[in-house]
Amino acid sequence: MLDDPAVHGDLSELFDRAELSADSKNYLSLEGLLLELERVAKAGWENAARALAEELSKPGPRRDAEQAYKWYHIAFAWDNYETTWNNQNDENNAYLGVAGDFRNESVVAELVDEITHSRLQELDAEATTWLSLHDRQE
């Protein structure tokens, strides 16, 4: 029987199943992996939120920059990064956050460059609301 990662937060089995041959009974498709990562993230596991963000930010048909950004916001908030919008750059459209701002992380900065600042702030509000309704697992 497969362990439920939503109970213990271990994602290794999910990624192992995603690497199996498609004809294996335990195979997990990319779409299935994304659904499982979201389910585990919603159960409060920071590593699942970060893994989901990473998968959604990869090039390809499943890429979703906005959802990747939102899940990074959640994961980094759980990891005590600064999440308050505080753009220190007045010269152009590039975002420059204060020290410790999750948007300064390279994986997130690429997404920030793709999404309008107004949309980023909407996604921040969505993530903040989501965080207020979900507890982090330890």
C-alpha positions as CSV (number, residue, x, y, z in Angstrom):
1,M,0.0,0.0,0.0
2,L,1.2,3.5,-0.9
3,D,1.8,5.9,2.0
4,D,-0.2,9.1,1.9
5,P,2.2,12.0,1.7
6,A,-0.4,14.4,3.0
7,V,0.0,12.7,6.4
8,H,3.8,12.8,6.6
9,G,5.0,15.2,3.9
10,D,7.4,12.8,2.1
11,L,7.2,13.5,-1.6
12,S,9.8,11.0,-2.7
13,E,7.3,8.3,-3.6
14,L,5.3,10.7,-5.7
15,F,8.3,11.6,-7.8
16,D,9.4,8.0,-8.0
17,R,5.9,7.1,-9.4
18,A,6.1,9.9,-11.9
19,E,9.4,8.4,-13.3
20,L,7.9,4.9,-13.8
21,S,6.9,3.5,-17.2
22,A,3.4,4.6,-18.2
23,D,2.3,1.0,-18.2
24,S,3.2,0.4,-14.6
25,K,0.2,0.1,-12.2
26,N,1.7,2.8,-9.9
27,Y,2.6,5.2,-12.7
28,L,1.8,8.9,-11.9
29,S,1.3,11.2,-14.9
30,L,2.6,14.8,-14.8
31,E,-1.0,15.9,-14.4
32,G,-1.5,13.4,-11.6
33,L,1.8,14.6,-9.9
34,L,0.6,18.2,-10.0
35,L,-2.8,17.3,-8.5
36,E,-1.0,15.3,-5.7
37,L,1.5,18.0,-5.0
38,E,-1.4,20.5,-4.7
39,R,-3.3,18.1,-2.4
40,V,-0.3,17.7,-0.1
41,A,0.5,21.4,-0.2
42,K,-3.1,22.1,0.9
43,A,-2.5,19.7,3.8
44,G,0.1,22.2,5.0
45,W,3.4,20.8,3.7
46,E,5.9,23.6,2.7
47,N,8.0,21.2,0.7
48,A,4.9,20.3,-1.4
49,A,4.1,23.9,-2.0
50,R,7.6,24.6,-3.2
51,A,7.7,21.4,-5.4
52,L,4.4,22.4,-6.9
53,A,5.7,25.9,-7.7
54,E,8.8,24.4,-9.2
55,E,6.8,22.1,-11.4
56,L,4.5,24.8,-12.5
57,S,7.4,27.1,-13.4
58,K,9.0,24.6,-15.7
59,P,8.8,25.2,-19.5
60,G,6.2,23.2,-21.2
61,P,2.4,22.7,-21.6
62,R,1.7,22.7,-17.9
63,R,3.6,25.9,-17.2
64,D,1.5,28.4,-15.2
65,A,3.6,31.4,-14.1
66,E,0.9,32.9,-12.0
67,Q,0.1,29.7,-10.0
68,A,3.8,29.0,-9.6
69,Y,4.3,32.5,-8.2
70,K,1.4,32.0,-5.8
71,W,2.7,28.7,-4.5
72,Y,6.2,30.2,-4.1
73,H,4.6,32.9,-2.1
74,I,3.0,30.3,0.2
75,A,6.1,28.2,0.5
76,F,8.5,31.1,1.2
77,A,6.0,32.6,3.7
78,W,6.1,29.3,5.6
79,D,9.9,29.6,5.5
80,N,9.7,33.0,7.1
81,Y,10.6,35.1,4.0
82,E,9.3,38.6,3.7
83,T,6.1,38.6,1.6
84,T,4.9,42.2,1.9
85,W,5.0,44.0,-1.4
86,N,7.7,46.7,-1.0
87,N,9.2,47.6,-4.3
88,Q,12.4,49.7,-3.8
89,N,12.9,50.3,-7.5
90,D,11.5,53.6,-8.7
91,E,13.4,53.7,-11.9
92,N,11.8,51.1,-14.1
93,N,9.3,48.2,-14.0
94,A,11.7,45.7,-12.4
95,Y,10.9,44.7,-8.8
96,L,13.5,45.1,-6.2
97,G,12.4,44.0,-2.7
98,V,13.9,44.5,0.7
99,A,16.4,42.0,2.1
100,G,14.6,38.7,2.7
101,D,11.9,39.4,0.2
102,F,11.0,36.1,-1.5
103,R,10.6,37.9,-4.9
104,N,14.4,38.5,-4.9
105,E,15.0,34.7,-5.1
106,S,16.1,33.8,-8.6
107,V,13.4,31.2,-9.2
108,V,10.7,33.8,-8.3
109,A,12.4,36.8,-9.9
110,E,12.0,35.1,-13.3
111,L,8.2,34.8,-12.7
112,V,8.0,38.4,-11.4
113,D,9.5,39.6,-14.7
114,E,6.7,37.8,-16.6
115,I,3.7,39.0,-14.6
116,T,2.4,42.6,-14.3
117,H,2.9,44.2,-10.9
118,S,-0.8,44.7,-10.4
119,R,-1.4,41.0,-11.1
120,L,1.4,40.0,-8.7
121,Q,-0.3,42.1,-6.0
122,E,-3.6,40.2,-6.7
123,L,-1.8,36.9,-6.4
124,D,-0.1,38.1,-3.2
125,A,-3.6,38.8,-1.7
126,E,-4.8,35.4,-2.8
127,A,-1.8,33.7,-1.2
128,T,-2.2,35.7,2.0
129,T,-5.8,34.8,2.3
130,W,-4.9,31.1,1.6
131,L,-2.2,31.2,4.3
132,S,-4.7,32.6,6.8
133,L,-7.0,29.6,6.2
134,H,-4.3,26.8,6.3
135,D,-1.9,25.7,8.9
136,R,1.6,24.6,8.2
137,Q,2.6,21.1,9.1
138,E,5.9,20.6,10.9
